[in-house]
Amino acid sequence: MLPEDESDVEWMRKHKIRAFRAVTAAPSLRTGVQSMIHLTGLGKMRPNTVVMGYKNNWTDKRYSSEVVDYLGVINDVFELSYGLVIFRMNEEQNKNFIVEKVDESSSSDSDSIMEGDEYPKPKRSSTGKKLANEERESLTSPEKASEPTSESSPTPEVKIALKEKQTGTIDVWWLYDDGGLTVLLPYLLTLHGAWKKCKLRFFSANFRSKHEVNPQGLRMANLLKKFRFDASCVEQVEIGNKPPSQESLDAFRRLPVKEELGEEPIKDPKVLRTIRIGELVRQHCSEETRLVVISIPVPVTDVTTPLMYMSWLEVMSADLPPVLLVRGNQTNVLTFYS
């Protein structure tokens, strides 16, 4: 898309997205993301998190070069000290979960994903709203500024919306101390009108390493209380040295990473632990779970292969409701840390 193309501005206007817009052209996804990371933002208003979709076709050998680029993007995000959010949702969930609807009214009771947080916005008169829209159009499309406005009925606006307001739970698996982004995101979601009826359930795994949370030492329930998070459940899941089931190991070996594993039994503790975490997430997922948020490991540049890392993400997030795979940039985002 060229910088002078106004179709993206029109799309943002229709979906009521208020954001700074930056356009770049690049020969590959990785190069484009690198450019966007450096381009986006204005002064101090620079983002600190990259949000991307899950690469569902990573198991297809035809897209192996794209998988290499995909992991390259993830490595770049962490090396540039950005947080990362990967959203996974399959086609069936997308049909049952989200709908694009045409709304000709300006009702404030919208379930739009882009609107509806718990803080009411001041109402503007129809005249003021019309003038504001005209002013915005004149700024984005100067050539249209002098054209007379018609008094015809307003153009219907397309909104991305949830089919219904969510009720149930948001399961949060806080496995790594990433500065608190894994905890903050689901909390912010519950401030939105579409998610405010969902309860937060926090889970932590009882294992320790350089960057991992020690639940017993932190006394997680008290910690969340200090953050003023209203959690319906706080549970510590024991992992210890218990290996994953043979069924899970066989499923892991059926992934494309089998070419790197060979015929020997899997002995890498990080791989075994990741498979085991995926098991536990699925075991604790209930019919009431509407969203799962999981903190993910950081790949080691030039050591963790694309197929291995995608296999980790696969076993952690497969066969679940919509999933947010999250890792902060180690910068504290919670008030208690400050």
N, C-alpha and C positions, 0 to 999 in steps of 0.2 A: 504494500500500500504506500502510495506516495504521500509526502507531507501535505500537499495541497488538496488531497482528496478529503471531502467533507463528510463522507458516508459514516466514518467512525464517530464524528461529532454528533451526527443525527441519531446514530444508534444509542449513544450515551444519553442524549436528550430524551429519547423515547423511553428508555429504561430508568430514567431519573437517577443517573449516576453522576455524582458531583466529584470530579477528579481532574488533576492536571493531565494533559494529554501529551505524549511524546511518541513520535513515529520514527522508526529506523528501518533500513533495508540491509539485509545480511545474507550471505551465501548459505548459512546453516543456522539451526536453532541455537547452538551454543554461542556462536559469534553474536547472534542477535540479542540473546539474553545478556551477554557481557556488555554490549552497547547500552541496553536498556537500564542495566544496573547503574551505569555511570551517567546516563542521561536524565533519569527520572528525578522528580522532586524539585523544589524551589527553595533555595537557601536552607534554613533549618528544617523546612518541611520536607524532609527526605524520608522515604520509606526505609524500614529496617528488616523487612520480611519479604521473601519471594513466595508467591502462591502458584502452584502448578498442578496440572491434572496427572493422574496415574496413567502410565503407559500400558494400556490393557493388551496391546498386541506384541509385547516384548518377547513372548515365547516363539513368535514366527521368525524363522531364520531370514526371511526376506527383509526384515527390518533390523538386522543386527547392527548395521552402521548407525541407525537412529538410536539404538540402545546405548551404544558407546557415547554418542552425543548427550544423551539423557543423563548418564552418570557424570559426564563432564560438566554439565550444568550444575548438578548437585555439588560436585567438588568445588566448583567456582563459587557457589553461594556460600559455602562454609569458609573458604579461604578468604573471601572478602568480608567476613564477619557479619553475614546476614542470617536471619532466621529462615527456616524452611517449613512450608506447609504443603503437603501433597494430598489432594482430595480424590478419594476413590469411590466411584459409584457405577454400577453396571447399568446396562440399558433398561432392564426391567425395573430396577429401582428408580431410574430417572423418570420412567413413565408413571410410576405409582407415587412418586414423591414430589415432582416439580412439573408445573405446567406454565406455558406461556399463554396468557389470556389477553384479550383485547378489552380494554376498559374505557368506556366513553364518559364515565362520570369522574368526578374529582373527590370522591368520598375519602374521608380520612380513616375509614375502617379497613383499609387495604391490608392484605396479607403479603404484600410485596416483600421479597427478600431484601430489597434495597431500602425499605422504609420500616417504620413501625417499632422503634425502640420504645422503652417505657417512659421516656421523657416527652411530654406533649409539646408540639410545635405551635407557635402562635399562628392563628388563622389570619389570612390576608383576604381583603375584599377581592371580588372578581375583577374589578377595574385595575386594582394594583397588580394582581396576578397577570392580567393581560399585558399591562405595560412592561412588567418584568420579563415576560416571554418575548415581547417585541424587542426589548433592549438586548436580551441574550442573543436573539437571532441576528440583530444588527452587528453584534460583536463578532459572532462566528462566521457570518456571511455578509460582509459589508456591501456586496453588490445588491443584496436584497433590501437594504435599509431604506432605499428611496421608493420601493414599490408600495403601492397603496394596499392596506390590509382589507380583506374581505370580511363581511359580517356573517359569513356562512357558519354552519355548525362546526365546532372544534374537531380536529382530526383525532380519531381514536388512538390511544396510546397502548403499546404492547408492554406488558409487565411480566417479569419473571416472578412467579409466585408459587408458594407451597399450596398443594391441593387442599390442605387443611392445617389448622394450627396443631402443633405437635404436643402430644401428651405421653408421658412415659419417663424414660431416663436417658441421660447422657452418661455413658461409661467413660471414665478418664483413667488411663493407665499411665501413671507418672513413674517412669522407670529410670530416667536420667535427670540429674539436676542441671537443667539447661537455662537457668535464670528465671524459670517460672512461666514461660510462654505456653507450655502444655497445660498449665492450670488456668492461666488467664483467658485463653481463647474460649473454652467452654463456658466460663463464667460470663464473659461478654455476650455470648450467644443467648444466655438466659435473660438478659436485659431486653432482648428483642421480643416484640409481641408474638411472633410465630413460635418462639421457644420458651417463653416465660413459665409455661405450665410444666416444663420438664424438670425433674430432679437430677441433681448431680450425684453420681456414685464414683468414689475415688478408690482406685486399687494401686497398690505398690508391691513390687516384688522384693523378697527378702534376699538380696544379694548385694555385694559391695565390690566396687572397684574405684578407679581414680575419679570418675565423674558421675557415679551413680548414687542415688539417694539411699541412705541408711534409715529405713523407716523407724526402727526401734530407737535409734539415737535422736531422731528429730521429733518423735512422738507426733505422728502425722495429724491425728485428730486435733491436737492442740494447735499445731501449726496452721491448719486451715481455719481454725477459729480466730486466730490472730489476723488472718487475711480477711476475715468476715465473710467467708464463703459458706453458704448454707448447703451442706452436704447431707443427703439422706442416708448415705452409707460410706464408711471408711473401712477398708479391709486390707490387711496385709496378707499377701499370697506367698506361701512358702515354695521356693524353688529348690534351694539347697543343691544337692548333687544328684537329684532324681533325674534320670535320662528321659527323653521323650519316648512315646510309645513307638513300637515297631511300625505301626500303621502310618504314623506321621513321618518317620524316617523313610519309609518306602515312597510316600507321596513326594517328599523332598527330592528323592533320587529320580523321580519321573520328570522333574523339571529339566530344562535345557542344561542346567549346571552339572548334570550327571557326567558330561564329557570332561569336566575338571576334577571330579571326585575320584574317578577310577573305580576299581573293584574293592578297594580296602574299606573297612568300616569307618564311619565318620567319627573322628576323634577330636576335631577342633572344638574346644569348649565354647567359643563364641557362636559357632554354628548350632551346636546342640542346645545352647541356652536360648537362641532365637527361635528355634523350632518349638522348644518347650513353652516359651512365652505365648506363641501363637495358639498352642493347645489350651493354655489357661484362659486366654481371652475368649475363645469360643466356648469353653466350659462355663464361664461366668456370664456370658451373654444371655439375656432372657428375651421373652416375647415382647416385653415392654421397652426394650432398648431401641432407641430411635437413631442414635449416633454414637460412634465409638471414636475416642481420641486417644492415640497411642504415641508416646515419645519413641523416636527411632534412633538407632546407632548412627554414628558418623563413619562413612567409609574412609579407609586409609588410602590416600592418593598413591597411585602406582603399585598398590599392593592388593586392594580389594578389586576384583574384576567386575565388569558390568553384570555378567550373568550371576555372579555370587551375590552382589548387592540386591539385584532385582529379585533373586530367590528369597533373600531375607524379608524384603517388603511383602512378597507374595505370601509367605507362610504366616506372617504377622497379621495380614489383613484379609485373607481369603475367607469366603463363606460367612461374611458378617454384614450387618446393616451398613449404610454409608459410613465411611471411615475418613478421619483426618489423621494423617501421619505427620507428626510435628517434631521439630527440633529447634530450640532457640539458639541464639548466638553467644550464650554464656553471659549476656548482659542482663542484670537483674531488672525485671519488669514488675515486680511486686513491691508494694509499699513497705512491707516488713523488712525487706532486704536493704532498703535505702538508709 
